[in-house]
Amino acid sequence: MPPRDSYPDGAPCWADLTTPDLRAARDFYGPVLGWEFEDLGARMGGYTMCLSRGRRVAALMAPPSGAEAMPALWNVYLSSSDLGAVYGRIAEAGGKPVMGPHEVPGAGRMAFAFDPAEASFGLWQPGGHPGAELFGEPGAMCWHELNTPVAEQADAFYRALFPYTQEQIGDGKDFDYTAWKVPGSDTPVCGRYRTEVAHPYWSVYLAVPDADAAAERVQELGGRLVREPFDSPHGRMVPCTDPVGARLTLCQLP
């Protein structure tokens, strides 16, 4: 697939891993996903780009000063052509603005917030950096979803930020999942899954060429399988954690 150079408003466009051990993260994600790494240096706080075939697909970062004890987690950023306007709607919609908007020199503008159930998410307005330069192929992100116990509240909150069309998948009871589309596209850009989690979160799916081989590699490198690899209509899935406990799903696409 050709490199990505843009994302529509509301589509997840970037993800970075906040982790207390950047070296351990590189030693894990490098072999599992075939990534190489580009440390942007002290001026950028050691922010480290993850490269697949020379293209930037995600990043690693240390916790902010004073928050070194925070758990490792993947942060998902939603693309916005008018970040200030979207950020300004967060509090009114029931969320909590946390940080921003602020400039990332030469790259774009970012902000961070919590939704009403306290799932964290980022916003990104591209400048020189559009987001992940590859998507939907091995070594790159391929899907994102919000895991939350408050389904209707979550749907309403994010719909107040972006003009999503949210289609119910399944019966809405035993399996409650909404697929979110943006204007001008018939293909969903992300989804919302109702599940009884203590701490709601946005999940990251990363594509691999062989799910079973990746599952073995995860365990060899100190990660943990949350569930054995399983088949779905959207590919063979490997829900897992990295050695520090950050959650992710590896996916062998159909």
Secondary structure, DSSP 8 states (H G I E B T S, - for coil): --------TTSEEEEEEE-S-HHHHHHHHHHHHT-EEEE--GGGTT-EEEEETTEEEEEEE---TT-TTS--EEEEEEE-S-HHHHHHHTTTTT-EEEEEEEEETTTEEEEEEE-TT--EEEEEEESS--S-S--SSTTSEEEEEEEES-HHHHHHHHHHHS--EEEEETTSSSS-EEEEE-TT-SS--EEEEE---SS-EEEEEEE-S-HHHHHHHHHHTT-EESS--EEETTEEEEEEE-TT--EEEEEE--
